[in-house]
């Protein structure tokens, strides 16, 4: 998870673009606000050719063929709708989580009991927004995040969620290690996004979208070191106020040796990525990574 402590990180696009969309979405009636979001998606697509190319490459891999520019526009439009939904959730506890299947119910029961878990997720759908709406009695959920200098609306959500959420920033490696260790030793739940390898110190190769690609594997190393179960949750939006939570089975580091636990962890994460791939094939515009896909492994 090493990062340069003094390096500045930004969301794609100019800061004024986010502020303009959020401003108009706040004061306009929803039907007119949607038109503003549609136009904003088109402008974004034109102004960000590199990110648009990455979007096109991803959509091609997820089997939208042939990819045309209207598909890229839909990708941006989906992302802008998510940003607005995240802004509108500020100070609003009415976002409903619907845990799907018995696996989801089991994860929810563990959280309600206060069982410390390692929760993995991805930059997909409303998974991030989901994290701010998981309520753990008498405990906070610790979300591992990269601080962006042009993400004021996220800071607003953090400030209104101080009773239920703590943020562990990855920007400062030394601070990250200390806070992760403290949270784990204090039997607290930690949520981590596990798709971008640039912030991870532990990387492994897995089958995903037709290739063997590199993904972060840090969450399983933490699981083995601190004897914590791992579950992955993915939030799919249902309308404006609800999130469908898809979950995996729990991984327990209960084998006799570290090697066996790592092998079991790799098998578990491959099943997670298979679920993610199926979700993306049904909902291709919910992948919010406008960067190159995870690199293909050199060791095929």
Backbone torsions as a table, in degrees:
resi	resn	phi	psi	omega
1	UNK	NA	15.8	-173.2
2	UNK	-66.6	134.9	175.6
3	UNK	-139.3	151.2	174.3
4	UNK	-68.0	126.4	-173.1
5	UNK	-63.6	-30.9	-175.1
6	UNK	-99.2	5.4	-178.1
7	UNK	-78.7	134.7	179.8
8	UNK	-91.7	137.8	-179.6
9	UNK	-122.5	142.3	-176.0
10	UNK	-135.3	149.2	168.3
11	UNK	-69.1	159.9	179.6
12	UNK	-64.8	147.7	176.1
13	UNK	86.8	165.2	-179.6
14	UNK	-73.4	149.5	180.0
15	UNK	-59.2	-39.0	-178.1
16	UNK	-62.2	-27.0	179.6
17	UNK	-64.9	-45.9	177.6
18	UNK	-62.1	-46.3	-176.5
19	UNK	-63.3	-38.5	-179.4
20	UNK	-65.2	-46.9	-179.7
21	UNK	-62.0	-45.1	-178.6
22	UNK	-66.0	-40.2	178.9
23	UNK	-60.3	-51.1	-177.0
24	UNK	-69.3	-33.8	178.5
25	UNK	-67.7	-23.8	-178.9
26	UNK	-78.5	-38.4	-172.3
27	UNK	-99.7	-16.7	-177.0
28	UNK	-94.1	151.2	170.9
29	UNK	-59.5	150.3	-172.8
30	UNK	-54.4	-44.4	-179.6
31	UNK	-59.4	-40.7	179.3
32	UNK	-72.9	-37.3	178.1
33	UNK	-60.7	-36.2	178.7
34	UNK	-64.3	-37.3	176.9
35	UNK	-63.9	-42.0	177.0
36	UNK	-60.2	-42.4	179.4
37	UNK	-64.8	-38.3	178.8
38	UNK	-63.7	-44.9	178.4
39	UNK	-64.7	-40.6	179.2
40	UNK	-61.7	-38.9	178.8
41	UNK	-63.6	-40.2	179.3
42	UNK	-65.9	-45.3	179.7
43	UNK	-62.5	-41.9	179.4
44	UNK	-61.0	-43.7	179.8
45	UNK	-59.0	-39.3	-179.0
46	UNK	-73.7	-40.7	-174.4
47	UNK	-77.9	-18.2	-176.8
48	UNK	-120.6	71.5	-175.3
49	UNK	-63.6	-34.9	-179.3
50	UNK	-66.1	-48.0	179.1
51	UNK	-64.9	-34.0	177.7
52	UNK	-66.1	-36.6	176.4
53	UNK	-65.8	-40.7	177.7
54	UNK	-63.9	-38.8	177.0
55	UNK	-60.4	-45.1	-179.1
56	UNK	-62.8	-40.9	178.9
57	UNK	-64.2	-42.8	178.0
58	UNK	-63.0	-47.8	-177.5
59	UNK	-61.6	-33.1	175.8
60	UNK	-65.5	-40.4	-179.9
61	UNK	-68.8	-28.9	-178.6
62	UNK	-88.1	11.8	171.8
63	UNK	76.9	30.9	164.6
64	UNK	-92.9	106.8	-174.4
65	UNK	-139.0	133.7	-8.6
66	UNK	-76.6	146.0	177.3
67	UNK	-78.5	125.8	175.2
68	UNK	-116.8	171.2	-171.3
69	UNK	-67.4	-22.9	176.9
70	UNK	-67.1	-29.0	175.2
71	UNK	-67.3	-42.3	178.3
72	UNK	-63.4	-41.1	177.7
73	UNK	-59.9	-43.1	178.9
74	UNK	-62.6	-34.1	178.1
75	UNK	-63.0	-48.2	177.7
76	UNK	-64.6	-40.7	-178.6
77	UNK	-62.4	-40.5	176.6
78	UNK	-61.2	-42.0	-179.4
79	UNK	-67.1	-41.8	179.4
80	UNK	-65.2	-39.0	175.9
81	UNK	-60.6	-37.5	177.4
82	UNK	-64.9	-44.0	179.4
83	UNK	-60.0	-41.3	179.1
84	UNK	-67.1	-41.0	177.7
85	UNK	-61.9	-38.4	178.7
86	UNK	-65.5	-41.4	178.1
87	UNK	-64.4	-43.9	-177.1
88	UNK	-68.9	-16.6	177.9
89	UNK	-80.2	-8.6	-179.2
90	UNK	-59.6	119.4	179.7
91	UNK	72.5	10.5	-175.5
92	UNK	-120.6	114.5	-177.5
93	UNK	-95.4	16.7	-173.7
94	UNK	-88.9	0.3	175.2
95	UNK	-66.9	121.8	-174.9
96	UNK	-98.6	134.7	175.9
97	UNK	-101.4	129.0	178.2
98	UNK	-114.7	104.8	-178.5
99	UNK	-78.7	121.4	-173.3
100	UNK	-97.8	137.2	176.5
101	UNK	71.9	168.5	-179.7
102	UNK	-64.2	-31.2	178.5
103	UNK	-62.1	-44.1	179.1
104	UNK	-64.2	-41.4	177.9
105	UNK	-61.5	-37.3	179.7
106	UNK	-65.9	-44.0	178.0
107	UNK	-62.0	-44.8	179.5
108	UNK	-61.0	-41.5	179.5
109	UNK	-62.4	-41.5	178.0
110	UNK	-61.0	-43.3	-179.7
111	UNK	-64.9	-42.4	-179.5
112	UNK	-65.9	-30.8	177.6
113	UNK	-78.9	-10.9	-178.2
114	UNK	85.3	14.3	176.9
115	UNK	-65.2	124.2	-179.6
116	UNK	-70.0	124.5	-178.7
117	UNK	-124.0	160.2	165.2
118	UNK	-105.3	112.9	-177.5
119	UNK	-101.9	122.1	176.8
120	UNK	-103.0	150.2	175.0
121	UNK	-155.7	-170.5	-176.4
122	UNK	-140.1	169.9	173.5
123	UNK	-78.0	68.4	-174.7
124	UNK	-135.3	129.6	174.8
125	UNK	55.3	-137.3	-178.4
126	UNK	-101.9	30.9	-179.6
127	UNK	-60.5	-39.1	179.3
128	UNK	-66.2	-46.3	178.6
129	UNK	-62.3	-35.4	177.2
130	UNK	-56.8	-41.6	-177.5
131	UNK	-59.6	-33.3	-179.3
132	UNK	-78.8	-6.9	-177.7
133	UNK	-114.8	3.0	172.7
134	UNK	-80.0	122.1	-178.4
135	UNK	-107.7	123.9	178.2
136	UNK	-113.2	118.8	-177.2
137	UNK	-55.5	125.9	174.2
138	UNK	62.9	13.8	178.9
139	UNK	-141.4	160.8	175.2
140	UNK	-106.7	153.9	170.6
141	UNK	-95.4	133.4	-179.0
142	UNK	-98.2	114.5	-178.5
143	UNK	-100.8	123.8	178.3
144	UNK	-85.9	119.5	-172.4
145	UNK	-137.5	155.4	171.0
146	UNK	-96.4	125.1	-178.6
147	UNK	-77.4	125.7	177.0
148	UNK	-106.0	136.2	-176.8
149	UNK	-74.1	-16.4	-179.6
150	UNK	-116.6	48.7	-178.9
151	UNK	-132.8	60.5	-175.7
152	UNK	-65.7	-34.4	-177.3
153	UNK	-67.3	-30.9	175.9
154	UNK	-67.4	-40.4	178.0
155	UNK	-60.9	-36.8	177.2
156	UNK	-63.3	-42.0	178.4
157	UNK	-63.3	-42.9	179.9
158	UNK	-59.5	-43.8	-178.0
159	UNK	-65.6	-31.8	179.6
160	UNK	-87.7	-2.1	-178.5
161	UNK	-118.3	21.3	-173.4
162	UNK	-62.4	-23.2	-179.2
163	UNK	-78.7	-18.2	-175.1
164	UNK	-123.5	-14.1	-174.5
165	UNK	-133.9	137.4	167.9
166	UNK	-119.6	144.7	-179.5
167	UNK	-107.6	130.9	172.6
168	UNK	-109.0	109.3	-176.7
169	UNK	-81.4	137.1	-179.4
170	UNK	-89.0	-5.3	-174.5
171	UNK	-61.9	-33.9	179.2
172	UNK	-108.9	108.7	-172.9
173	UNK	-61.2	-43.0	-177.9
174	UNK	-63.7	-44.4	179.2
175	UNK	-65.6	-38.0	179.3
176	UNK	-59.5	-48.6	-177.3
177	UNK	-62.4	-42.9	-178.8
178	UNK	-64.0	-47.0	-176.3
179	UNK	-70.8	-36.6	175.7
180	UNK	-62.2	-46.3	-179.5
181	UNK	-62.2	-44.2	-179.9
182	UNK	-61.8	-44.2	-179.0
183	UNK	-64.4	-41.0	-179.6
184	UNK	-68.5	-41.0	179.3
185	UNK	-69.4	-25.1	178.2
186	UNK	-88.7	12.5	176.0
187	UNK	60.9	40.1	-179.4
188	UNK	-103.3	156.4	178.4
189	UNK	-83.8	137.8	-179.8
190	UNK	-122.6	135.2	177.7
191	UNK	-114.3	131.7	-176.3
192	UNK	-134.1	142.0	172.0
193	UNK	-89.1	133.6	-167.0
194	UNK	-125.8	42.8	177.9
195	UNK	-120.4	-27.9	-177.4
196	UNK	-97.2	120.5	-172.2
197	UNK	-81.7	-13.2	-172.8
198	UNK	-63.6	-20.1	-177.3
199	UNK	-108.3	10.7	-173.2
200	UNK	-112.4	140.1	177.5
201	UNK	-92.3	-13.6	-179.4
202	UNK	-123.0	116.8	-175.9
203	UNK	-128.6	139.4	175.6
204	UNK	-134.6	166.6	-176.9
205	UNK	-104.4	137.2	-178.2
206	UNK	-144.1	154.4	177.4
207	UNK	-74.5	126.8	-179.4
208	UNK	-160.7	126.1	179.0
209	UNK	50.2	52.7	170.7
210	UNK	82.0	-1.4	-179.6
211	UNK	-140.9	162.0	171.9
212	UNK	-87.3	112.7	-171.3
213	UNK	-120.3	157.6	-179.2
214	UNK	-86.3	134.8	178.7
215	UNK	-136.0	153.6	174.1
216	UNK	-61.6	142.1	-179.6
217	UNK	-129.2	11.9	-174.9
218	UNK	-59.0	-37.1	-174.3
219	UNK	-59.3	-33.3	-179.7
220	UNK	-77.0	-33.3	174.8
221	UNK	-64.3	-41.8	176.3
222	UNK	-63.6	-39.3	179.1
223	UNK	-59.2	-43.8	-178.1
224	UNK	-71.0	-42.2	-177.8
225	UNK	-65.1	-41.7	-173.3
226	UNK	-107.3	8.5	177.5
227	UNK	54.6	53.6	180.0
228	UNK	-115.9	134.6	173.7
229	UNK	-69.5	151.7	-179.8
230	UNK	-117.1	136.8	171.1
231	UNK	-138.9	146.2	176.2
232	UNK	-108.6	138.3	179.6
233	UNK	-128.0	136.0	178.9
234	UNK	-127.1	126.1	-175.9
235	UNK	-98.0	118.8	179.4
236	UNK	-106.7	123.9	-177.6
237	UNK	-66.7	139.2	172.1
238	UNK	-123.5	99.2	-176.1
239	UNK	68.3	-152.6	-174.7
240	UNK	-94.8	-18.5	-169.5
241	UNK	-124.6	4.1	-176.1
242	UNK	-131.8	150.4	178.0
243	UNK	-130.8	125.7	173.9
244	UNK	-86.7	123.7	-175.9
245	UNK	-103.1	112.6	174.9
246	UNK	-95.4	132.5	-175.8
247	UNK	-128.4	159.0	175.0
248	UNK	-97.3	172.7	169.9
249	UNK	-69.5	160.0	-179.5
250	UNK	-79.1	139.1	172.3
251	UNK	-100.1	128.8	178.0
252	UNK	-115.9	128.4	178.4
253	UNK	-81.8	66.6	-171.1
254	UNK	-112.4	14.9	176.3
255	UNK	-75.5	169.8	-175.0
256	UNK	-75.1	-31.3	-176.6
257	UNK	-123.8	161.1	177.3
258	UNK	-62.6	-40.4	-179.9
259	UNK	-60.6	-43.3	179.0
260	UNK	-65.7	-38.2	178.1
261	UNK	-65.3	-40.2	178.5
262	UNK	-65.2	-41.0	178.0
263	UNK	-63.7	-41.0	177.5
264	UNK	-65.7	-37.1	177.4
265	UNK	-64.3	-40.4	178.1
266	UNK	-64.4	-40.7	177.8
267	UNK	-63.9	-41.3	179.5
268	UNK	-64.0	-46.2	-177.0
269	UNK	-67.7	-32.3	176.1
270	UNK	-63.8	-37.8	176.7
271	UNK	-67.1	-33.7	176.4
272	UNK	-63.2	-46.5	-178.9
273	UNK	-67.6	-30.9	175.6
274	UNK	-66.1	-41.0	175.1
275	UNK	-62.5	-45.6	179.8
276	UNK	-59.7	-42.9	-179.7
277	UNK	-62.3	-41.3	177.8
278	UNK	-63.4	-40.0	178.1
279	UNK	-62.4	-43.9	-177.3
280	UNK	-69.7	-31.1	177.7
281	UNK	-69.4	-28.6	175.2
282	UNK	-85.5	-31.1	-176.6
283	UNK	-132.8	67.4	-170.7
284	UNK	-64.1	-23.2	-174.7
285	UNK	-86.6	5.3	179.7
286	UNK	-93.0	3.5	177.6
287	UNK	-86.2	109.1	-172.5
288	UNK	-102.5	47.4	172.6
289	UNK	-117.0	101.5	177.4
290	UNK	-95.8	53.8	-180.0
291	UNK	-137.5	169.9	178.2
292	UNK	-57.1	145.3	174.7
293	UNK	-58.4	158.8	178.8
294	UNK	-51.0	135.3	-174.3
295	UNK	-63.1	145.2	176.6
296	UNK	-70.2	134.5	-178.0
297	UNK	-64.4	141.0	176.6
298	UNK	-75.1	-24.5	-179.4
299	UNK	-100.0	84.1	179.2
300	UNK	-85.0	NA	NA
